[in-house]
Amino acid sequence: MARGNGRTINVKIPTVKVINALQQALAKLELDYTSQDQAEAEYQKATDKWKKDIQKWAIDNFSKAENIRTNYRSWSNTLNVDFDIMTEEGNFPQEPERDFETMNVHTYRDMKEEISNAIRILQLTDEEVVSTSTYNSIAKYL
């Protein structure tokens, strides 16, 4: 494995350890994929709560509003009110953050197939160690 400075790294990793690590990565991938719907539902619930909280906070603090702008749309009979409230940082409800990654089904299937294939191939080998080039091709999953 060559680096930009001309140095190489040559590591011999036991095949059994690589297989175990890949099996763990596969299990984590499957768990992450199957639990993402639940995580997304929890995130949406927290976001809905935050929207209500931030609306209440904005209404309660409207007296501090600056730069008030309005836009009336006669075709839909709606009035849009936009304003700025200068506040100290953290003095309002914080928007929830996604602490998980969403994965498309095709990405999941591709990754699962690649990891499964790597496990099967490594289980068939008689080599006791995995070469650096083989490790480099599977390292992104570990």
Secondary structure, DSSP 8 states (H G I E B T S, - for coil): -B-TTS-B----EEHHHHHHHHHHHHHHHHHHHHHHHHHHHHHHHHHHHHHHHHHHHHHHTGGGEEEEEEEEETTTTEEEEEEEE---TT-S-------S----HHHHHHHHHHHHHHHHHHHH---SEE-HHHHHHHGGG-
